[in-house]
């Protein structure tokens, strides 16, 4: 049975997504990144595309710590 991976971050810009990929690769963390849509904006809410980063459940604490140490917001 395949386990469900955990969403740990949504990168809103390409530069951010590439930096997080580099961070995860250098740490040897196994991850999956997929494009998906999210709703953004305060006054004019629009649907936007971002890079959604997923990790295996047993790696979510490590991934969140890496994101936080690199000054990114980790989803809980």
N, C-alpha and C positions, 0 to 999 in steps of 0.2 A: 504494500500500500504506500502510495506516495504522500509525503507530508506536505502541508500547506506552508508556503513561505510567508514571511512577515514583512510588511511594508515598513521601511525605516526612514525613508527620505523621499521628498519630491523636489527635484531640481527644476527650477523655473527658467534657467538660462543654460545655453550650451556650454559656456565657459565653466559654470558651476558643475554641470554633469561630468565634464571631462576631468575636472579636478577631483571629484569624488571617485570616479573610476580609477584614477591614478592612485588615490589614497588606499582604496580597497585592494587593488592589485599589488601594491608595494607591501601591504600587510599580509598578503596571502589569503585574504578573506574571500570565500566563494560567494558570489552574488549574481543576481539577475537584474537587468535593467530593461524596462519596456516603456515605450511612449504611450501616454494615455492623456485624457483630458481632465482638467480641474476648472473650477469657477474662481475667477480672480477679479480684483477691483473693488473699490469701496463705493464710489458713487455710480459708476457705470460698470455693472457686473457683466463680465464676458467669459465665454468658455475659451480656455487656452490649452496648449499642449505642453506637457512637461515630461521629464524622465523620472520614472518611478523605480526606486531601488528596493529590491527585496533580498532578504537573506534567510537562511534556514533558521528555524526557531532556536536552536542551540547556539547560534552565532549572533543573536540580536543584541545581547548585552555588549559584546565586543564591538559590533558595528556602531551602536549608539555612542559608545565611549570614543571611538575613532572620530565620528562626526563632531561630537562636542569638543574634543581636543583640537580639531581643525576649525573651530568657530562656525560650524553649520548646525542647523536646528534638526535634532533627531525626533522623529515621530514616536509617540508612545502608544 
